Amino acid sequence: MNANSPSGRATLVGLLVGGAVGFLLIELVGVFFTFVLGRSLAFDGTGEPPPAVVAVPVACAVIGAIVGARLTGRGPHSGKRG
């Protein structure tokens, strides 16, 4: 992937935007648990957050990269051959 090509830029932007959305989702869930339910996201009592705190932003970043690549028409499943 060349970062200077349109598909490379779209993939990179999708990766960054998707990661940011993932972090925002985790923060919203944390706020909900803290203020509405009165609990912390650290359920096991060790102070370490659950794996979802890392997995959600990574998954959203990957989904964002895939969407960015597909929007430019050069993704693996875009339908264009050649």
C-alpha positions as CSV (number, residue, x, y, z in Angstrom):
1,M,0.0,0.0,0.0
2,N,1.4,3.3,-1.0
3,A,0.4,6.1,1.3
4,N,0.5,8.7,-1.5
5,S,-2.0,6.9,-3.6
6,P,-5.7,7.8,-3.2
7,S,-6.5,4.3,-1.9
8,G,-3.6,4.4,0.5
9,R,-4.7,7.7,1.9
10,A,-8.3,6.6,2.2
11,T,-7.2,3.4,4.0
12,L,-5.0,5.4,6.4
13,V,-7.8,7.9,7.1
14,G,-10.2,5.1,7.6
15,L,-7.8,3.4,10.0
16,L,-7.3,6.6,12.1
17,V,-11.0,7.5,12.1
18,G,-12.0,4.0,13.0
19,G,-9.6,3.9,15.9
20,A,-10.8,7.3,17.1
21,V,-14.4,6.0,17.0
22,G,-13.4,2.9,18.9
23,F,-11.8,5.0,21.6
24,L,-14.9,7.2,21.8
25,L,-17.1,4.1,22.1
26,I,-14.9,2.8,25.0
27,E,-15.1,6.2,26.7
28,L,-18.9,6.3,26.4
29,V,-19.2,2.8,27.8
30,G,-16.9,3.9,30.7
31,V,-19.0,6.9,31.4
32,F,-22.2,4.9,31.3
33,F,-20.7,2.3,33.8
34,T,-19.3,4.9,36.1
35,F,-22.2,7.4,36.3
36,V,-25.3,5.3,35.5
37,L,-24.4,2.0,37.1
38,G,-21.9,3.2,39.7
39,R,-19.2,0.7,38.7
40,S,-15.7,0.8,37.2
41,L,-14.7,-0.9,34.0
42,A,-12.1,-2.9,35.9
43,F,-14.5,-5.8,36.9
44,D,-11.9,-8.2,38.3
45,G,-10.6,-5.9,41.0
46,T,-7.0,-5.9,39.9
47,G,-7.2,-2.4,38.4
48,E,-6.6,-3.8,34.9
49,P,-9.2,-3.0,32.3
50,P,-10.9,-5.9,30.4
51,P,-9.5,-6.9,27.0
52,A,-12.4,-5.2,25.3
53,V,-10.8,-1.8,26.1
54,V,-8.0,-2.7,23.7
55,A,-10.0,-4.9,21.3
56,V,-12.8,-2.4,20.4
57,P,-10.5,0.4,19.1
58,V,-8.4,-2.1,17.2
59,A,-11.4,-3.7,15.6
60,C,-12.9,-0.3,14.8
61,A,-9.6,0.8,13.2
62,V,-9.5,-2.3,11.0
63,I,-13.1,-1.9,10.0
64,G,-12.4,1.8,9.2
65,A,-9.4,0.8,7.0
66,I,-11.5,-1.7,5.1
67,V,-14.3,0.8,4.6
68,G,-11.8,3.4,3.4
69,A,-10.2,1.0,1.0
70,R,-13.5,-0.1,-0.4
71,L,-14.8,3.5,-0.8
72,T,-11.9,4.2,-3.2
73,G,-12.9,1.2,-5.3
74,R,-9.6,-0.7,-4.8
75,G,-10.5,-2.9,-1.9
76,P,-10.3,-6.7,-2.1
77,H,-14.1,-7.0,-2.5
78,S,-14.9,-3.8,-4.4
79,G,-15.9,-5.7,-7.6
80,K,-13.3,-4.0,-9.9
81,R,-10.9,-6.3,-11.6
82,G,-7.9,-5.4,-13.5
